[in-house]
């Protein structure tokens, strides 16, 4: 079938390693591999208007162009990724497509959107929600938020992030490739080292700092290594914490790594550890399990959608419990292997990109 694919936050169509970039690429390629004709609706970001990067008159011209292209393409359905009040679908809902599905919709507030764009964008998001045949979200929390925007509960469902499943790589081979010791317990963290958020909510560098503090407190085998993959404005803060705790010989910061290479780090480690402080799903949890590695994180509704507590990893109730479970996994590599095998089976059955593509295919075709 012909599918019009729209990503209002158009930068996700480019190259990037975060979950949104990866999900967009995987969804497009997955649908194409299943024989569908997928066309990008627009490469113009909705955010470009309220951020002042594009003049307002461009919106009218882009809407006309999209309308003409849509008439020529005659899509059977529209699939819109990541619509939100800050970056809504400005081109699809008013054309009244035969089948209209919002994928990973969000209720993120538009407080920083300049007036009058804020009024227009909020209106567009509400109309998209009301016109949609189906709306999927990343986690249970967003279901509650979208209900507050008037979304019909019957249309809402949780289809969280998904991952491609790489071929398995032996741990010894991965460690040789990365020049890591063979017999040492290795803990992995994958995170962008972001700067503080404008809204004051916890940011990803804070998660990494909490991990490093737990790593310093935990009763670990003396040679245990923590490898942090990622970079950003918060790197100096992380380096300062490592130095403050005297962990320079046990914590390694790799900087940014191409997404195609991160599987070597997953395969080399014994487990992934990342204490999330906000209720938000992370694709790294699935990628680690897909590579046969358990996940240690904190209990949130979103993390409970991605990790089976006690089977494919641990969901700590607080940071003290997180620290204890960090020590437990680092001190029992056999347990890590058992949980890792269960994690790979879990992802293959429930969270692979193949599974998610078929689920969206069903939503679009129905």
C-alpha positions in Angstrom: 0.0 0.0 0.0 1.0 3.7 -0.4 1.9 5.3 2.9 2.5 9.0 3.4 5.1 9.3 6.2 5.3 12.6 8.1 7.8 13.6 10.8 6.9 17.1 12.0 10.3 17.3 13.8 12.0 16.7 10.5 15.6 16.5 11.9 14.7 12.9 12.9 14.9 12.0 9.2 18.6 12.7 9.3 21.5 10.9 11.0 21.5 10.5 14.7 21.9 8.0 17.5 19.0 8.8 19.8 15.9 6.7 19.9 13.8 8.9 17.7 16.4 9.0 14.9 16.8 5.2 15.1 13.1 4.5 15.3 12.3 6.7 12.2 14.9 5.0 10.1 13.9 1.5 11.2 10.2 2.1 10.7 10.7 3.4 7.2 13.0 0.7 6.1 10.9 -2.0 7.8 7.7 -0.9 6.0 9.6 -0.7 2.7 11.0 -4.2 3.2 7.4 -5.4 3.6 6.5 -4.1 0.2 4.9 -0.8 1.0 5.6 2.4 -0.9 6.6 4.9 1.8 6.9 8.6 0.9 8.2 11.5 3.0 5.6 14.2 3.2 7.9 17.1 4.1 11.4 17.7 5.2 10.5 21.0 6.8 10.5 21.0 10.6 7.4 22.5 12.4 9.8 23.9 15.0 11.6 25.9 12.3 8.6 28.3 12.3 8.3 29.2 16.0 12.1 29.2 16.4 12.3 31.9 13.7 14.4 29.9 11.3 11.7 29.9 8.5 9.3 32.8 7.7 5.6 32.3 8.3 4.8 32.7 4.6 6.7 29.5 3.9 4.1 27.5 5.8 1.4 28.4 3.2 3.7 27.5 0.3 4.7 24.2 1.9 1.1 23.3 2.6 0.2 23.9 -1.1 3.2 21.8 -2.2 2.3 18.9 0.2 -1.3 19.0 -1.0 -0.3 18.7 -4.6 2.1 15.9 -3.9 -0.5 14.1 -1.9 -3.0 14.2 -4.7 -0.4 12.8 -7.1 0.7 10.0 -4.7 -2.8 9.2 -3.5 -1.7 7.5 -0.3 -3.9 4.8 1.3 -2.8 6.0 4.7 -0.9 8.7 6.6 1.5 7.7 9.4 2.7 10.6 11.5 5.7 10.2 13.8 6.1 12.2 17.0 3.4 14.8 16.7 3.2 17.1 19.8 2.0 20.6 20.7 5.6 21.9 20.0 5.8 20.1 16.6 2.3 19.1 15.4 1.2 17.7 12.1 0.5 20.8 10.0 -0.2 19.0 6.8 -2.2 15.8 7.2 -5.3 15.9 9.3 -7.0 18.7 7.2 -6.7 16.6 4.1 -8.9 13.9 5.7 -6.9 10.9 4.7 -8.6 7.5 4.5 -6.5 6.1 7.3 -4.7 8.5 9.7 -2.4 7.1 12.4 -0.4 9.1 14.9 2.8 7.2 15.9 4.5 8.0 19.2 2.3 11.1 19.8 3.2 13.3 22.7 1.6 15.9 24.9 4.8 17.9 25.6 4.0 21.4 26.6 4.4 24.3 24.2 5.3 26.9 26.8 8.4 28.0 24.9 6.6 28.4 21.6 6.2 32.0 20.6 2.7 33.5 20.4 0.7 33.2 18.0 2.4 30.0 16.9 1.5 28.4 20.2 -2.2 28.9 19.6 -2.0 27.5 16.1 0.2 24.5 17.1 -2.1 23.6 20.1 -5.1 23.8 17.7 -3.3 21.6 15.1 -2.4 19.0 17.7 -5.9 18.8 19.1 -7.4 18.4 15.6 -4.9 15.7 14.7 -5.8 13.8 17.9 -9.5 14.1 17.1 -9.1 13.0 13.4 -6.8 10.1 14.1 -8.0 6.6 13.7 -5.3 5.3 16.0 -2.8 6.9 18.4 0.2 5.2 19.8 2.4 6.5 22.6 5.8 5.5 24.1 4.6 4.9 27.7 1.5 4.8 30.0 2.2 8.3 31.3 1.6 9.8 27.9 -1.8 8.1 27.7 -3.0 10.1 30.7 -1.5 13.3 29.2 -3.2 12.9 25.8 -6.5 12.2 27.5 -6.1 15.6 29.0 -5.9 17.1 25.5 -9.1 15.4 24.5 -7.9 12.2 22.8 -10.4 9.4 22.7 -9.2 6.7 25.1 -10.4 4.0 22.7 -7.9 5.2 20.1 -4.9 5.1 22.4 -2.5 2.3 22.9 1.1 1.9 24.2 3.6 0.8 21.6 6.9 1.7 23.1 10.3 2.0 21.3 11.7 -1.0 19.4 15.1 -2.1 18.3 16.8 -3.9 15.5 18.3 -7.2 16.6 22.0 -7.6 15.6 23.7 -10.9 15.1 25.2 -12.1 18.4 28.9 -11.3 19.0 30.9 -13.4 21.5 31.9 -11.3 24.5 35.6 -12.2 24.1 35.6 -11.1 20.5 34.0 -7.8 21.4 36.5 -7.2 24.2 39.5 -7.9 21.9 38.1 -5.5 19.3 37.7 -2.7 22.0 41.0 -3.6 23.8 39.2 -4.4 27.0 40.3 -7.0 29.7 38.8 -10.4 29.2 38.1 -11.4 32.8 37.0 -8.1 34.4 33.4 -7.3 35.2 32.4 -4.4 32.9 29.4 -2.2 33.4 28.1 -0.1 30.5 26.2 3.1 30.4 25.0 4.7 27.1 23.8 8.3 27.4 24.0 11.7 25.9 25.7 14.0 28.4 23.3 16.8 28.1 23.2 20.2 29.7 20.5 21.3 32.2 16.9 21.5 31.0 15.1 24.8 30.8 12.1 23.4 32.6 14.3 22.3 35.6 13.5 18.6 35.2 16.3 16.0 35.6 18.6 15.7 32.6 20.6 12.8 31.3 23.9 14.0 32.8 22.3 13.8 36.2 21.5 10.1 35.5 25.1 9.4 34.7 26.3 11.3 37.9 23.9 9.1 40.0 25.3 6.0 38.3 28.9 7.1 39.0 28.1 7.8 42.7 26.4 4.4 43.0 29.4 2.8 41.3 31.7 4.4 43.8 29.6 3.3 46.8 28.8 -0.3 45.7 30.8 -3.3 47.0 32.2 -4.3 43.6 35.0 -6.6 42.6 38.0 -4.4 42.8 38.8 -4.5 39.1 35.2 -3.7 37.9 35.2 -1.1 35.0 32.4 1.3 34.2 32.4 2.5 30.5 30.3 5.5 29.6 29.5 5.9 25.9 28.3 9.3 24.9 29.2 13.0 24.8 27.8 16.4 25.2 27.8 19.6 27.3 27.8 17.7 30.5 31.0 15.8 29.9 33.2 18.1 32.0 30.7 17.7 34.9 31.0 13.9 34.6 34.8 14.0 34.5 34.7 16.2 37.6 32.6 13.7 39.5 34.9 10.8 38.4 37.9 12.8 39.7 36.2 13.8 42.9 35.5 10.2 43.8 39.0 9.0 42.7 37.6 6.6 40.0 39.8 7.7 37.2 41.3 4.1 36.8 37.8 2.5 36.9 35.6 4.8 34.8 36.2 5.3 31.1 34.5 7.9 29.0 34.6 7.0 25.3 32.9 10.0 23.8 30.4 9.6 21.0 30.4 6.3 19.1 28.7 5.7 15.7 25.4 3.9 16.2 26.6 1.0 14.1 29.5 0.4 16.5 27.6 0.5 19.8 26.8 -3.2 19.5 30.4 -4.0 20.3 30.1 -2.2 23.6 26.9 -4.0 24.4 28.5 -7.3 23.6 31.6 -6.5 25.6 29.9 -5.6 28.8 28.3 -7.8 31.4 25.3 -5.5 31.9 23.9 -2.1 31.1 23.2 0.3 34.1 21.4 3.6 33.9 19.2 5.0 36.8 16.5 7.0 35.1 15.1 9.9 37.1 12.1 10.6 34.8 9.5 8.4 33.4 10.8 8.1 29.8 11.6 5.0 27.7 15.1 4.4 26.5 16.0 2.4 23.4 19.3 1.5 25.0 17.5 -0.9 27.4 16.2 -2.9 24.4 19.4 -2.7 22.5 21.4 -4.2 25.4 18.9 -7.0 25.9 18.9 -7.7 22.1 22.7 -8.2 22.4 22.1 -10.6 25.3 22.9 -8.3 28.2 20.7 -7.6 31.2 19.6 -4.1 32.2 19.7 -2.4 35.6 17.6 0.7 35.9 15.1 2.3 38.2 11.4 1.5 38.3 9.2 3.7 36.2 6.1 2.9 34.2 8.1 3.2 31.0 11.0 1.1 32.2 8.6 -1.6 33.3 7.4 -1.8 29.7 11.0 -2.6 28.5 12.6 -4.7 31.3 11.2 -7.8 33.0 12.2 -7.3 36.6 14.1 -10.3 37.9 14.2 -12.1 34.5 15.9 -9.8 32.0 17.3 -7.3 34.5 16.4 -5.4 37.7 14.1 -2.4 38.3 15.4 -0.7 41.5 12.8 1.0 43.7 15.4 3.6 44.8 19.1 4.4 44.4 20.1 2.4 47.5 18.5 -0.7 45.9 20.1 0.2 42.6 23.5 0.3 44.3 23.0 -3.1 45.9 21.8 -4.6 42.6 24.8 -3.1 40.8 27.1 -5.0 43.2 25.0 -8.2 42.7 25.3 -8.2 38.9 29.0 -7.2 38.9 29.8 -10.0 41.3 27.9 -12.7 39.4 28.7 -13.0 35.7 26.9 -16.3 35.4 23.7 -14.5 36.5 24.3 -11.8 33.9 24.6 -14.4 31.2 21.4 -16.1 32.2 19.5 -12.9 32.3 21.0 -11.8 29.0 19.8 -14.9 27.2 16.3 -14.3 28.6 16.5 -10.6 27.5 17.4 -11.5 23.9 14.4 -13.9 23.7 12.2 -11.2 25.2 13.2 -8.5 22.7 12.8 -10.9 19.8 9.3 -11.8 20.9 8.0 -8.4 21.9 10.2 -5.4 21.0 12.1 -6.1 17.8 11.7 -3.6 14.9 10.1 -6.5 12.9 7.5 -7.0 15.6 6.8 -3.2 15.8 6.6 -2.8 12.0 4.0 -5.6 11.8 2.0 -3.9 14.6 2.0 -0.5 12.8 1.2 -2.2 9.5 -1.9 -3.7 11.1 -2.9 -0.3 12.5 -2.5 1.4 9.1 -4.1 -1.3 7.0 -7.1 -2.1 9.3 
